[in-house]
Amino acid sequence: MINRSLPTLIAAVLTGCAGLAPAPRHSDAGLDAAPGSWSAHPEAKAGIDHQWISRFGDRQLTALVKEALAQNPDLRAAAARVESARAEVRLAAVGRKPTLDANFNSRRNKQNFIGFPFGGDPAGEEAPPQVASSLTNSFGLSLDLSWELDLWGRVRAGESAAIATTQAADADLRAARASLAAQVAKAYFALVESSQQLAIAEQNLKALTETETVTRERFETGQTAANSTLSVATDYRLTKADVATARAGVEGQRSTKAAAARQLEALLGRYPAGAVNSTPTLTRVPSRPPAGLPSELVLRRPDIQAAERRFAASGSRISEAKRARYPQFRITGSTGTSTEELAKILDSDFGVWSLAGNALQPILTGGQVKASIIQRTANEKAAMYDLQQTVITAFKEVETALATDPVLARQEDALGRAAKLYKEAEDQAREDYRNGLADILTIITAQTRRLSAESQRITLRRQRLDNRINLHLALGGDFKPRPTK
């Protein structure tokens, strides 16, 4: 639920921070009232964590995130777009400021006097007639002033729109920075998980190899199990097949690990050689960050701030289009010198000046002004609906992350207990098999279930870490590396 005056509230906060930030054109954004607390987690401590990467307690992860923020090409492109938007603000402000140009000109002119009765042969002898002509020189040096009086605020409206667009680009950069930190963290945890899954696959291969050795010994000595429904020869073939399958699983996990390493290196801006390393095990899941109030979320999520700034810019664009119908007043002036001799171009006796004013009133524009107003009004509506959807999506992401967190925690605990029980069952089955009290299928079943439970537990730990990352992002948690001392 979102308050109807939400865009105005956001704009007021941002205006207080940025000074020149324009406010939205409409206070009614079609949004409902925000709830007083999160439904998935009623606790509402205030605050926002800018150092959430370090909360995972992995120095290598923190170092990799800092490297990505410095080297990632996508983030550099986002920073360049902010610089471009700031330049647009300066360009938009040019229209309401006077311009002054220094102008130097020179001209040599020849003029012909065709048909005039002079210019013939001075000796009186008959000769082809000659055309009379004259040559003149002209040199000028001037300072030319031009200034449009922005009486109706058309240029100022365009500047306000450019300022809002710049603020949106800056918010996009903050969102991109936080998103990149999250992507690096997820890629890093995926690499750690793949390392652990590879270790489990290698353990499986080792255990199956040991089981194959036992069955081979029984096969070679002709021993049988009293309770076995399979022959020793069948046991031996089954374990040999399982060993071959386990070797294939190891190779598959190695490929997965290499792919995860390349994905991480690409985010870091490195060549994807698959050479980056990680810690051997996944870190603990840190404590849950303060969720704050839903109404506070709209003031700290960079994507919401960017959407609101675009909404504000679209309103200013409408004002700019409407004011294009009003007269435009311009003052022009010039001062300088004009002479026929270059040497006298700085002589004040040859000084000239001019001052003029003009007004331009659009009358027939072929519907251009009206079409521009209609188009920008439609753009404002689209920006308003985009803002609404961004806020709704933000609320959904927070609620989802809060609700998912305890579910994943309980699943991980349950799988941890299951893996422990499967390990005890496997050890007992292996001992019974050596004593001829169980068949090979019991060992393989217990071992497979144990490794499957351990593998799922590791995956759940990585999912919990990913969900914690999602929660930090959903709450608007930016990442700002501490300066190096």
C-alpha positions as CSV (number, residue, x, y, z in Angstrom):
1,M,0.0,0.0,0.0
2,I,1.5,3.3,-1.1
3,N,0.5,6.9,-0.2
4,R,-1.1,9.0,-3.1
5,S,1.2,11.9,-2.4
6,L,4.3,9.7,-2.5
7,P,6.0,11.3,-5.5
8,T,5.6,14.7,-3.8
9,L,7.1,13.4,-0.6
10,I,10.0,11.8,-2.4
11,A,10.6,15.0,-4.4
12,A,10.6,17.1,-1.2
13,V,13.2,15.0,0.4
14,L,15.4,15.0,-2.7
15,T,14.9,18.7,-3.2
16,G,16.2,19.3,0.3
17,C,19.3,17.3,-0.5
18,A,20.0,18.5,-4.0
19,G,18.8,22.1,-4.0
20,L,17.7,22.4,-7.6
21,A,15.7,19.2,-7.8
22,P,12.3,19.7,-9.5
23,A,9.2,18.4,-7.9
24,P,6.7,16.2,-9.7
25,R,3.9,17.9,-11.6
26,H,1.1,15.9,-10.0
27,S,0.8,15.0,-6.4
28,D,-1.7,12.2,-7.2
29,A,0.3,9.2,-8.4
30,G,-2.5,6.7,-8.1
31,L,-0.8,4.9,-5.2
32,D,-2.4,3.4,-2.1
33,A,-1.2,3.9,1.5
34,A,1.9,2.0,2.6
35,P,1.5,-0.5,5.4
36,G,2.8,0.2,8.9
37,S,5.0,-2.9,8.9
38,W,6.2,-5.8,6.8
39,S,3.8,-8.8,6.8
40,A,6.6,-11.3,6.8
41,H,8.6,-9.6,9.5
42,P,6.9,-7.1,11.8
43,E,10.1,-5.9,13.4
44,A,10.9,-2.4,12.1
45,K,14.3,-1.2,13.2
46,A,15.6,1.8,11.3
47,G,18.8,2.0,9.4
48,I,20.5,1.0,6.3
49,D,23.7,-1.1,5.9
50,H,26.3,0.3,3.5
51,Q,28.9,-2.3,4.5
52,W,26.8,-5.4,4.1
53,I,29.5,-7.2,2.0
54,S,31.9,-7.2,5.0
55,R,29.1,-8.8,7.1
56,F,29.8,-12.1,5.4
57,G,33.2,-12.2,7.1
58,D,35.1,-13.1,3.9
59,R,38.1,-10.8,3.2
60,Q,38.6,-12.3,-0.2
61,L,35.0,-11.5,-1.2
62,T,35.4,-7.9,0.0
63,A,38.5,-7.5,-2.0
64,L,36.9,-8.9,-5.1
65,V,33.9,-6.6,-4.8
66,K,36.3,-3.6,-4.5
67,E,38.1,-4.8,-7.6
68,A,34.9,-5.1,-9.6
69,L,33.7,-1.6,-8.6
70,A,37.0,-0.3,-9.9
71,Q,37.3,-2.4,-13.1
72,N,33.9,-3.5,-14.3
73,P,33.1,-2.1,-17.8
74,D,29.4,-1.9,-17.2
75,L,29.8,0.2,-14.1
76,R,32.3,2.5,-15.8
77,A,29.7,3.0,-18.6
78,A,27.1,3.9,-16.0
79,A,29.5,6.5,-14.5
80,A,30.1,7.9,-18.0
81,R,26.3,8.2,-18.5
82,V,26.1,10.3,-15.3
83,E,28.8,12.6,-16.6
84,S,26.9,12.9,-19.9
85,A,23.7,13.8,-18.0
86,R,25.6,16.5,-16.0
87,A,26.8,18.0,-19.3
88,E,23.2,18.0,-20.5
89,V,22.3,20.2,-17.5
90,R,25.0,22.7,-18.5
91,L,23.8,22.7,-22.1
92,A,20.2,23.2,-21.0
93,A,21.3,26.2,-18.9
94,V,22.9,27.9,-21.9
95,G,19.6,29.0,-23.4
96,R,18.9,31.5,-20.5
97,K,22.3,33.0,-20.4
98,P,23.7,35.7,-22.7
99,T,26.3,34.7,-25.3
100,L,29.1,36.9,-26.4
101,D,31.2,36.3,-29.5
102,A,34.3,38.0,-30.8
103,N,34.2,38.4,-34.6
104,F,36.8,39.5,-37.0
105,N,36.0,39.9,-40.7
106,S,37.9,41.1,-43.8
107,R,36.7,41.6,-47.3
108,R,38.2,42.7,-50.6
109,N,35.5,43.7,-53.2
110,K,35.7,44.4,-56.9
111,Q,32.9,46.3,-58.6
112,N,32.4,46.6,-62.4
113,F,30.7,49.7,-64.0
114,I,29.3,48.2,-67.2
115,G,28.0,50.8,-69.7
116,F,29.5,53.9,-68.2
117,P,31.3,56.2,-70.7
118,F,34.7,56.1,-69.2
119,G,37.6,53.7,-69.1
120,G,38.5,54.0,-72.9
121,D,41.9,54.4,-74.7
122,P,43.6,57.5,-73.4
123,A,45.6,57.9,-76.7
124,G,42.4,58.2,-78.7
125,E,43.2,55.2,-80.9
126,E,40.5,52.8,-81.6
127,A,40.7,49.8,-79.3
128,P,38.3,47.3,-77.7
129,P,36.3,49.1,-74.9
130,Q,37.4,48.4,-71.4
131,V,35.0,47.9,-68.4
132,A,35.5,50.3,-65.6
133,S,35.9,48.8,-62.1
134,S,36.9,49.7,-58.6
135,L,38.5,47.7,-55.7
136,T,37.5,48.3,-52.0
137,N,38.7,46.8,-48.8
138,S,36.7,46.3,-45.6
139,F,37.9,45.2,-42.2
140,G,35.8,44.8,-39.1
141,L,36.3,43.7,-35.4
142,S,33.3,43.4,-33.1
143,L,31.9,41.9,-30.0
144,D,28.4,40.4,-30.6
145,L,25.9,39.9,-27.8
146,S,22.8,37.8,-27.9
147,W,20.4,37.1,-25.0
148,E,17.0,35.5,-25.0
149,L,14.8,36.8,-22.1
150,D,13.3,33.7,-20.6
151,L,10.2,35.5,-19.4
152,W,7.9,32.5,-19.4
153,G,10.4,30.0,-17.9
154,R,10.5,27.7,-21.0
155,V,14.3,27.4,-20.8
156,R,14.2,27.0,-17.0
157,A,11.7,24.2,-17.4
158,G,14.1,22.4,-19.8
159,E,16.9,22.9,-17.3
160,S,14.8,21.5,-14.5
161,A,14.1,18.4,-16.6
162,A,17.8,18.0,-17.3
163,I,18.6,18.3,-13.6
164,A,16.0,15.6,-12.7
165,T,17.4,13.4,-15.5
166,T,20.9,13.8,-14.0
167,Q,19.6,12.8,-10.6
168,A,18.0,9.8,-12.1
169,A,21.3,8.8,-13.8
170,D,23.1,9.2,-10.5
171,A,20.5,7.0,-8.8
172,D,20.9,4.5,-11.6
173,L,24.7,4.5,-10.9
174,R,24.1,3.8,-7.2
175,A,21.8,0.9,-8.1
176,A,24.3,-0.4,-10.6
177,R,27.0,-0.3,-8.0
178,A,24.9,-2.2,-5.4
179,S,23.8,-4.7,-8.1
180,L,27.4,-5.3,-9.2
181,A,28.4,-6.0,-5.6
182,A,25.5,-8.4,-5.3
183,Q,26.4,-10.1,-8.6
184,V,30.0,-10.5,-7.5
185,A,29.0,-11.9,-4.1
186,K,26.6,-14.4,-5.7
187,A,29.2,-15.5,-8.3
188,Y,31.7,-15.9,-5.6
189,F,29.4,-18.0,-3.4
190,A,28.5,-20.1,-6.5
191,L,32.3,-20.7,-7.0
192,V,32.6,-21.7,-3.4
193,E,29.6,-24.0,-3.7
194,S,31.0,-25.6,-6.8
195,S,34.3,-26.3,-4.9
196,Q,32.4,-28.0,-2.1
197,Q,30.3,-29.9,-4.6
198,L,33.5,-31.1,-6.3
199,A,34.9,-32.1,-2.9
200,I,31.7,-34.2,-2.3
201,A,32.0,-35.8,-5.7
202,E,35.6,-36.7,-5.0
203,Q,34.6,-38.1,-1.6
204,N,31.9,-40.2,-3.4
205,L,34.4,-41.5,-5.9
206,K,36.8,-42.4,-3.0
207,A,34.1,-44.2,-1.0
208,L,32.8,-46.1,-4.1
209,T,36.4,-47.0,-5.0
210,E,36.8,-48.5,-1.5
211,T,33.5,-50.4,-1.8
212,E,34.7,-51.7,-5.2
213,T,37.9,-52.9,-3.5
214,V,35.9,-54.8,-0.8
215,T,33.6,-56.4,-3.4
216,R,36.6,-57.4,-5.5
217,E,38.2,-59.0,-2.6
218,R,35.0,-61.0,-1.8
219,F,34.7,-61.9,-5.5
220,E,38.3,-63.1,-5.7
221,T,38.0,-65.1,-2.5
222,G,34.6,-66.5,-3.3
223,Q,32.9,-65.1,-0.2
224,T,29.1,-64.5,-0.1
225,A,26.8,-62.6,2.1
226,A,24.2,-64.6,4.0
227,N,21.5,-62.1,3.6
228,S,22.5,-61.0,0.1
229,T,20.0,-61.3,-2.8
230,L,22.8,-60.7,-5.3
231,S,25.8,-62.7,-6.2
232,V,29.3,-61.4,-5.4
233,A,29.9,-61.0,-9.1
234,T,26.9,-58.8,-9.5
235,D,28.0,-56.7,-6.5
236,Y,31.4,-56.3,-8.1
237,R,29.9,-55.2,-11.5
238,L,27.5,-52.7,-9.8
239,T,30.3,-51.1,-7.8
240,K,32.6,-50.8,-10.9
241,A,29.7,-49.1,-12.7
242,D,29.2,-46.8,-9.8
243,V,32.9,-45.9,-9.8
244,A,32.8,-45.0,-13.5
245,T,29.6,-42.9,-12.9
246,A,31.3,-41.1,-10.0
247,R,34.3,-40.3,-12.1
248,A,32.0,-38.7,-14.7
249,G,30.4,-36.7,-11.8
250,V,33.8,-35.4,-10.7
251,E,34.6,-34.2,-14.2
252,G,31.2,-32.5,-14.4
253,Q,31.7,-30.7,-11.1
254,R,35.1,-29.5,-12.3
255,S,33.5,-28.1,-15.4
256,T,30.9,-26.3,-13.3
257,K,33.6,-24.9,-11.0
258,A,35.5,-23.6,-14.0
259,A,32.4,-22.0,-15.5
260,A,31.7,-20.3,-12.1
261,A,35.2,-19.0,-12.0
262,R,34.9,-17.5,-15.5
263,Q,31.6,-15.9,-14.6
264,L,33.2,-14.2,-11.6
265,E,36.3,-13.1,-13.6
266,A,34.0,-11.5,-16.2
267,L,32.3,-9.4,-13.5
268,L,35.8,-8.4,-12.2
269,G,36.8,-7.1,-15.6
270,R,39.5,-9.8,-15.9
271,Y,40.1,-12.2,-18.7
272,P,37.9,-15.2,-18.1
273,A,40.6,-17.8,-17.7
274,G,38.9,-19.7,-14.9
275,A,41.9,-19.2,-12.6
276,V,40.3,-17.3,-9.7
277,N,40.2,-19.1,-6.4
278,S,37.9,-19.0,-3.4
279,T,37.7,-20.2,0.2
280,P,37.1,-23.9,0.5
281,T,33.7,-23.7,2.3
282,L,30.7,-21.4,2.3
283,T,30.7,-18.7,5.0
284,R,28.1,-18.5,7.7
285,V,24.9,-16.6,7.0
286,P,25.1,-13.2,8.8
287,S,22.4,-11.8,11.0
288,R,19.4,-10.3,9.3
289,P,19.7,-6.6,8.6
290,P,17.2,-4.0,9.9
291,A,14.2,-3.9,7.7
292,G,12.9,-0.5,8.7
293,L,9.4,0.6,7.7
294,P,7.9,0.2,4.3
295,S,7.3,3.9,4.0
296,E,11.1,4.5,4.5
297,L,11.9,2.1,1.7
298,V,10.8,4.6,-1.0
299,L,13.3,7.1,0.2
300,R,16.4,4.9,0.1
301,R,15.9,2.5,-2.9
302,P,18.0,4.0,-5.8
303,D,15.7,2.5,-8.4
304,I,12.6,4.2,-6.8
305,Q,14.6,7.5,-6.6
306,A,15.5,7.1,-10.3
307,A,11.9,6.4,-11.3
308,E,10.6,9.4,-9.3
309,R,13.2,11.7,-10.8
310,R,12.2,10.6,-14.3
311,F,8.6,11.3,-13.3
312,A,9.6,14.8,-12.2
313,A,11.6,15.3,-15.4
314,S,8.6,14.4,-17.6
315,G,6.5,17.0,-15.7
316,S,9.0,19.7,-16.5
317,R,9.1,18.7,-20.1
318,I,5.4,19.3,-20.3
319,S,5.9,22.9,-19.0
320,E,8.7,23.4,-21.5
321,A,6.4,22.3,-24.4
322,K,3.5,24.5,-23.2
323,R,5.6,27.6,-22.9
324,A,6.9,27.2,-26.4
325,R,3.5,28.8,-27.5
326,Y,4.4,32.1,-25.9
327,P,6.4,34.9,-27.5
328,Q,10.2,34.7,-27.4
329,F,12.1,37.9,-26.7
330,R,15.7,38.4,-27.8
331,I,18.1,41.2,-27.3
332,T,21.1,41.5,-29.7
333,G,24.0,44.1,-29.6
334,S,27.3,44.6,-31.2
335,T,30.2,47.0,-30.8
336,G,33.5,47.3,-32.6
337,T,35.2,49.0,-35.5
338,S,34.9,49.1,-39.3
339,T,37.5,50.5,-41.6
340,E,39.0,50.1,-45.1
341,E,42.6,49.9,-43.7
342,L,43.7,47.0,-41.5
343,A,46.1,49.2,-39.6
344,K,43.2,51.3,-38.3
345,I,41.0,48.3,-37.1
346,L,41.8,49.2,-33.4
347,D,41.3,52.9,-33.9
348,S,38.3,54.1,-31.8
349,D,37.5,56.8,-34.4
350,F,36.2,54.1,-36.6
351,G,34.0,52.6,-33.9
352,V,30.5,51.3,-34.7
353,W,27.7,49.8,-32.5
354,S,24.2,48.5,-32.7
355,L,21.5,47.5,-30.3
356,A,18.3,45.6,-31.3
357,G,15.4,43.7,-29.8
358,N,13.0,41.3,-31.5
359,A,10.0,39.2,-30.5
360,L,8.9,36.0,-32.1
361,Q,5.4,34.7,-31.7
362,P,4.6,31.2,-33.2
363,I,1.4,31.4,-35.1
364,L,1.2,28.4,-37.5
365,T,3.4,25.5,-36.5
366,G,1.6,22.7,-38.3
367,G,0.4,21.3,-35.0
368,Q,4.0,20.7,-33.7
369,V,3.5,22.4,-30.4
370,K,0.2,20.7,-29.7
371,A,1.6,17.3,-30.7
372,S,4.7,17.9,-28.4
373,I,2.4,18.6,-25.4
374,I,0.3,15.5,-26.1
375,Q,3.4,13.4,-26.4
376,R,5.1,14.7,-23.2
377,T,1.8,14.3,-21.3
378,A,1.7,10.7,-22.3
379,N,5.3,10.3,-21.3
380,E,4.5,11.7,-17.9
381,K,1.7,9.1,-17.4
382,A,4.1,6.3,-18.4
383,A,6.7,7.6,-15.9
384,M,4.0,7.7,-13.2
385,Y,3.0,4.2,-13.8
386,D,6.6,3.1,-13.9
387,L,7.1,4.7,-10.5
388,Q,4.1,2.8,-9.1
389,Q,5.3,-0.5,-10.5
390,T,8.8,0.1,-9.2
391,V,7.5,0.7,-5.7
392,I,5.3,-2.4,-5.8
393,T,8.2,-4.5,-7.0
394,A,10.3,-3.2,-4.2
395,F,7.8,-4.1,-1.6
396,K,7.4,-7.6,-3.2
397,E,11.2,-8.1,-3.1
398,V,11.5,-7.2,0.6
399,E,8.5,-9.4,1.6
400,T,9.8,-12.3,-0.5
401,A,13.3,-12.1,1.0
402,L,12.0,-11.8,4.5
403,A,9.6,-14.7,4.1
404,T,12.1,-17.0,2.4
405,D,14.9,-16.6,5.0
406,P,13.5,-18.7,7.8
407,V,12.2,-21.4,5.4
408,L,15.7,-21.9,4.0
409,A,17.2,-21.9,7.5
410,R,14.8,-24.7,8.6
411,Q,15.5,-26.7,5.5
412,E,19.3,-26.4,6.0
413,D,19.0,-27.6,9.6
414,A,16.8,-30.6,8.6
415,L,19.2,-31.7,5.8
416,G,22.1,-31.3,8.3
417,R,20.4,-33.8,10.6
418,A,19.6,-36.1,7.8
419,A,23.2,-36.2,6.5
420,K,24.4,-37.1,10.0
421,L,21.9,-40.0,10.3
422,Y,22.8,-41.2,6.8
423,K,26.4,-41.2,7.7
424,E,25.7,-43.4,10.7
425,A,23.6,-45.7,8.6
426,E,26.4,-45.9,6.0
427,D,29.1,-46.8,8.5
428,Q,26.9,-49.5,10.0
429,A,26.0,-50.9,6.6
430,R,29.7,-51.0,5.6
431,E,30.6,-52.9,8.8
432,D,27.7,-55.3,8.3
433,Y,28.8,-56.0,4.8
434,R,32.3,-56.8,5.9
435,N,30.8,-59.3,8.3
436,G,28.6,-60.8,5.7
437,L,25.4,-59.4,7.3
438,A,24.2,-57.0,4.6
439,D,24.4,-56.7,0.8
440,I,26.2,-54.0,-1.3
441,L,22.9,-52.2,-2.1
442,T,22.5,-51.2,1.5
443,I,25.9,-49.5,1.5
444,I,25.3,-47.8,-1.8
445,T,21.9,-46.6,-0.8
446,A,23.1,-45.2,2.5
447,Q,26.1,-43.6,0.9
448,T,24.1,-42.0,-2.0
449,R,21.5,-40.6,0.4
450,R,24.2,-39.1,2.7
451,L,26.0,-37.4,-0.2
452,S,22.8,-36.2,-1.7
453,A,21.8,-34.7,1.7
454,E,25.2,-33.0,2.1
455,S,25.0,-31.7,-1.5
456,Q,21.5,-30.3,-0.9
457,R,22.6,-28.7,2.4
458,I,25.5,-26.9,0.6
459,T,23.1,-25.7,-2.1
460,L,20.7,-24.5,0.6
461,R,23.5,-22.6,2.3
462,R,24.3,-20.9,-0.9
463,Q,20.6,-20.1,-1.5
464,R,20.4,-18.6,2.0
465,L,23.4,-16.4,1.2
466,D,21.9,-15.4,-2.1
467,N,18.6,-14.6,-0.3
468,R,20.5,-12.5,2.2
469,I,22.1,-10.6,-0.7
470,N,18.6,-10.1,-2.2
471,L,17.3,-8.7,1.1
472,H,20.1,-6.2,1.3
473,L,19.4,-5.0,-2.2
474,A,15.6,-5.0,-1.7
475,L,16.1,-2.7,1.4
476,G,18.2,-0.3,-0.6
477,G,21.6,-1.3,0.8
478,D,24.3,0.4,-1.2
479,F,27.9,-0.8,-1.0
480,K,30.5,1.9,-0.3
481,P,34.1,0.5,0.2
482,R,35.9,1.9,3.1
483,P,38.9,4.1,2.1
484,T,42.2,2.4,2.3
485,K,44.3,3.7,5.2
